[in-house]
Amino acid sequence: MQDVEPTRRVGKLVRDKIPEIIRRDGAEPVIYIAGPEEYRERLLEKLGEEYREVLEADDEAAPGELADLVEAALAYATLLGVSAEQLEEIRAAKQAERGGFADRIVWMGNR
């Protein structure tokens, strides 16, 4: 049996000002506006892409990659009807109830 590569989707979701930046650099971008379902799928792809870039980044590049990950997460939250403020409230409530990650605790199971 032959391995089949998954079909790669053409194009990718980019930040809103990228077409303008491309034009400023003297090229003409080929773009279209995704419909609601495709936008959702592409946002999830973007979250995965940004996550992988964070994992691969060195300490110098990591803050920029984290900012890209947060931007994609905020866009997805907005799609779900959750504002940045609401998302922060959810995060703060979870931190108050369960803590954050600052103490570096690694759980190994129960006895």
Order of alpha helices (4+ residues) and beta strands (2+ residues): alpha-alpha-alpha-alpha
